[in-house]
Each structure stands twice: as structure tokens, then as C-alpha cells.
């Protein structure tokens, strides 16, 4: 059994009891909506978990050979923070907010790598959407080299609304996009949130429209894009460089 299977709760009663106990559940996978599975579906949504309808082949893979009875749940490896928790970090430090927003980063290795770099760079926290995003599972936790234990990660149901709230709180939103200005000529010393787009499609249209500025990296070779976590690291450390200038 691999590390990710160890993070999976299998079977109807175990999943029901895990939800009832208040355990932090990321995602509940069910093979249908009727009967007891429908009840589990409703309980999971009420508890704030993401519910995904999948086939038995996917459940077999998740359960690692254990009996699943048409349902499995992925427990979180760490507690999620709130947006307020993240904003409180810079307030406590007496610094301008420095926040990373991951817009639909679905590869857990990329999310883990971004968390690791963000923690090392001194970011205040990460914001991810509840849907179409990797969550704090075992793979993310391992790839982050433990940084997920130290860096607050908020999972929000509406990423656009979270961006609006940050803007109301005086945080400037910097999107990363090939159509933007050069990252080296942009002032990143103030209250900022860097948006890192998804691996294949970049930022979603709505999030892109909400950005105050768009930044790009120089691409001088034949390849026109970088891995999301690599690009995120470059942008973060440009912010670090500027913010360290006295």
C-alpha cells in the first residue's frame, strides 16, 4: 500500500463515522447517488467536502484492494486555514501581505512544489479553489518536504470572491500570463497576491480579468511555457529580491 492509499478511508460505515467525527475530509468518492450513497453524498457536502461520482475502477484504485462498498474518502493530511488566517500572518509580522493563489493547479506534485517554495520564500500562505485543484493529500504533503505543515493553505469554494476580498483588503493581484509585462520591471514590494495558473491552460478567464497586473517571464527558446511550479518559483523569488532591497 502506498502513502496515498494510507490517506483513503474505505467503506460506507467508516466514511460515515469519519464525517460524523468532524475529521478533515478533502474529497468523498461515490459510485452513485441512490440509497445510502445518496445519504453519504449529502453528509459530505454538508461537511464541506468535495463529492465526486466515479466508477468502481477508480474506487478499486483508490482503495488499494480494500473493500470500498461504492464509497471512499480522502482525508486531509493537514488542516486548512481560512483567508483571515493568511491575512493575519503579515499583520502579525508587520509586513505587507505576500500571498500565492493557485488557479486550478491539479497536479499534486506541482502544488507540493509550490507550497515548498512559497514557505521557503516567506510567503504568508496559499489559496486554492475547492474544485479542480489538488488538495492536501499525501502526495502534496510529501512533495512539499513538510512545508505543508508550516504554511497556511486556504481552500475556498469561490476563488473569484476570495480575490475580490483580497482587493477590498488592499492587496494587489498579479496574474502570471504570457501577455503581461516583464516581471523584472514590475514593482512587487507592496501588498501582493501572485496568481499561478493551471498547468495546461493558465489562469481562468474570470480570474485573469480580476487581476490588477499581468506578469510574464522572458521565453527565449523554442519552448513557450514553463512547468507551473518552476514559473511560480521564479516569480516568488523576484518578489523576495525586491522586498529585501532596503
C-alpha positions in Angstrom: 0.0 0.0 0.0 1.4 3.4 -1.0 1.3 6.6 1.0 -1.7 7.9 -0.9 -3.7 4.8 -0.2 -3.0 5.2 3.5 -4.8 8.5 3.3 -8.0 6.9 2.0 -11.0 5.7 4.2 -12.9 2.9 2.5 -16.4 1.6 3.1 -19.8 3.1 3.9 -19.8 2.9 7.7 -16.1 4.1 8.1 -16.8 7.0 5.8 -20.0 8.0 7.6 -18.3 7.8 11.0 -15.3 9.8 9.7 -17.6 12.6 8.6 -19.6 12.5 11.8 -16.5 12.7 13.9 -15.5 16.0 12.3 -12.4 14.6 10.7 -11.0 16.9 8.0 -12.1 15.2 4.7 -10.9 16.6 1.4 -13.0 14.5 -1.1 -15.6 11.8 -1.0 -15.7 9.5 -4.0 -19.0 7.6 -4.6 -20.2 5.3 -7.4 -23.8 6.6 -7.3 -26.5 8.9 -5.8 -29.1 6.4 -4.5 -29.8 4.9 -1.1 -27.0 5.0 1.5 -24.6 6.5 -1.1 -27.0 9.5 -1.5 -27.0 10.0 2.3 -23.2 9.9 2.3 -23.2 12.4 -0.6 -25.4 14.8 1.4 -23.4 14.4 4.6 -20.1 15.0 2.8 -21.4 18.2 1.1 -22.8 19.5 4.5 -19.3 18.9 6.0 -17.7 21.0 3.2 -16.1 18.1 1.4 -15.9 17.8 -2.4 -18.0 14.9 -3.7 -17.0 13.2 -7.0 -19.1 10.5 -8.7 -16.6 7.9 -10.1 -16.7 4.3 -11.4 -15.8 1.2 -9.5 -12.4 1.0 -11.3 -11.4 4.4 -9.8 -12.6 3.2 -6.3 -10.6 0.0 -6.7 -7.5 2.1 -7.4 -8.1 4.4 -4.5 -8.8 1.6 -2.0 -5.7 -0.3 -2.9 -7.6 -3.6 -2.9 -9.7 -3.0 0.3 -13.5 -3.4 0.2 -15.0 0.0 -0.6 -18.7 -0.7 -1.0 -19.0 2.0 -3.6 -17.5 4.8 -1.5 -14.1 6.1 -0.3 -13.0 9.3 1.3 -9.6 11.1 1.1 -8.7 12.6 4.5 -6.6 15.7 4.6 -3.0 15.5 5.7 -3.2 18.9 7.3 -5.9 21.3 8.4 -6.9 24.1 6.0 -6.6 27.7 7.1 -9.1 30.5 6.3 -8.5 33.6 4.3 -8.4 35.5 7.6 -5.7 33.2 8.9 -3.5 34.0 6.0 -4.1 37.8 6.2 -3.3 37.6 9.9 0.2 36.3 9.2 1.5 39.6 7.6 -0.3 41.6 10.2 1.5 39.7 13.0 4.8 40.1 11.2 4.3 43.8 10.4 4.9 43.2 6.7 3.0 43.7 3.5 0.9 40.7 2.6 2.6 38.2 0.2 0.1 35.5 -0.9 0.1 32.9 -3.6 -3.1 31.9 -5.4 -3.1 28.6 -7.3 -5.8 28.8 -10.0 -6.7 25.1 -10.7 -3.3 23.5 -10.1 -4.4 19.9 -10.4 -1.1 18.1 -10.3 -0.3 17.3 -6.7 3.4 17.3 -7.4 3.2 20.8 -8.7 1.1 22.0 -5.8 3.5 20.4 -3.3 6.5 22.1 -5.0 4.7 25.5 -5.0 4.0 25.1 -1.3 7.6 24.2 -0.6 9.0 27.2 -2.5 6.4 29.6 -1.0 7.3 28.5 2.5 11.0 29.0 1.8 10.3 32.4 0.2 8.5 33.6 3.3 5.0 33.8 1.7 2.1 34.2 4.1 0.0 31.4 2.6 -1.5 29.7 -0.4 -5.1 29.9 -1.6 -6.6 27.1 -3.7 -10.1 26.5 -5.1 -12.2 23.7 -3.7 -12.8 22.2 -7.1 -10.5 21.4 -10.0 -7.4 21.6 -7.7 -5.1 19.2 -6.0 -5.8 19.1 -2.2 -3.6 18.5 0.8 -3.2 14.8 0.2 -0.2 12.5 0.9 1.5 13.3 -2.4 1.3 17.0 -1.9 2.5 16.7 1.7 5.5 14.6 0.6 6.4 16.8 -2.3 6.3 19.9 -0.1 9.0 18.3 2.0 6.9 19.1 5.1 6.3 22.7 4.2 2.5 22.0 4.2 2.8 21.7 8.0 4.1 25.2 8.3 2.5 27.3 5.5 -1.2 28.1 5.8 -3.3 26.8 2.9 -6.9 28.1 2.5 -9.3 26.1 0.3 -12.1 28.4 -0.9 -15.4 27.5 -2.7 -15.3 30.6 -4.8 -11.8 31.8 -5.9 -13.1 34.9 -7.6 -14.9 36.0 -4.4 -11.6 35.4 -2.5 -9.8 37.6 -5.0 -12.4 40.3 -4.5 -12.0 40.1 -0.8 -8.2 40.5 -1.0 -8.6 43.5 -3.2 -11.0 45.0 -0.7 -8.3 44.5 1.9 -5.7 46.4 -0.1 -3.9 43.5 -1.8 -2.9 44.0 -5.4 -3.5 40.9 -7.6 -0.7 40.0 -10.0 -1.5 37.4 -12.6 1.1 35.4 -14.5 0.4 35.3 -18.2 2.4 35.5 -21.5 0.5 38.7 -22.4 1.8 40.6 -19.4 4.6 43.0 -18.7 8.1 41.8 -17.9 8.3 40.6 -14.3 11.6 42.3 -13.7 10.1 45.8 -14.4 7.1 45.4 -12.1 7.1 46.6 -8.5 6.3 43.6 -6.2 7.2 45.2 -2.9 3.7 46.2 -1.8 0.7 44.1 -0.7 0.6 41.4 -3.3 -1.0 38.1 -4.3 0.6 36.2 -7.2 -1.8 34.1 -9.2 -0.3 30.9 -10.7 -2.4 29.4 -13.5 -3.1 25.8 -14.2 -0.6 23.5 -15.9 -2.3 23.3 -19.3 -4.5 26.4 -19.6 -3.1 29.1 -17.4 -5.4 31.4 -15.4 -9.2 31.1 -16.0 -10.8 34.0 -17.8 -12.6 35.4 -14.8 -9.6 35.4 -12.5 -7.5 36.9 -15.3 -10.0 39.7 -15.7 -9.8 40.4 -11.9 -6.0 40.8 -11.9 -4.6 44.3 -11.4 -1.4 43.5 -13.3 -0.2 40.7 -15.6 3.4 39.5 -15.4 5.4 37.3 -17.9 8.7 35.6 -17.9 11.1 36.0 -20.9 11.0 32.9 -23.1 14.0 32.9 -25.4 14.0 29.3 -26.5 11.7 27.1 -28.6 9.5 26.1 -25.6 6.9 28.8 -24.9 6.0 27.9 -21.3 7.5 26.5 -18.1 6.2 24.0 -15.5 3.8 25.8 -13.2 5.9 25.2 -10.1 9.1 26.3 -11.8 7.4 29.5 -13.1 5.9 30.1 -9.6 9.4 29.9 -8.0 10.9 32.5 -10.3 8.1 34.9 -9.7 8.2 34.4 -6.0 11.9 34.9 -5.7 11.7 38.1 -7.8 9.3 39.4 -5.2 11.7 38.3 -2.4 14.6 40.0 -4.2 12.7 43.3 -4.4 11.3 43.1 -0.9 14.7 42.6 0.5 16.1 45.8 -1.0 16.3 48.4 1.7 
